[in-house]
Amino acid sequence: MDSSDLQKYCDKAIQAGGTHAVVTAPHTVVTAPWVRFKCLYGCPYKNRYSCPPHTPTPEETRATLDSYSRLILFHAEAPYSKERGKNMMAYLDALVKLEGELFKDGYYKAFVMLAGPCVLCKECGKVEGIPCRLPAKTRPSMESCGIDVFQTARNNGFSITTLKDKSETQNLYCLMLVD
């Protein structure tokens, strides 16, 4: 799989705050129904438009992934600090902008799936019963679409473990669907 044309986008993601970026294939991404269950039951962020039941099912996600030949898996380490949330929001915003850049460069199928719940608004419009305030910037997380991020990261050579404490370095993974 030739990935030389995508290297500049990998480099831009790293410049924006990422740690690694690797071009990969859809078969390395694992989808499973249990992942969506964890979002639906037990997640404190579930009342958002970027969360189930407003996101694709694992089956729909699998079919979508399989309609691509190349993806970019982004990894960002987020050490504990007062600025962690702000830094990660800036990084996720940079990935949404990178999606737009890919599109303008001819990768018309470009779409990014982010890490964790959408935090663009202080309170999601879903809670108030109004439409999403920032639909052009909102993206679902890999987890909310049924992607097993742990196994997907491992399949692509990354080490990932559960954290025991919020003071530990977080590892965030995002996925750009390219072509």
Order of alpha helices (4+ residues) and beta strands (2+ residues): alpha-beta-alpha-alpha-beta-alpha-beta-alpha-alpha-beta
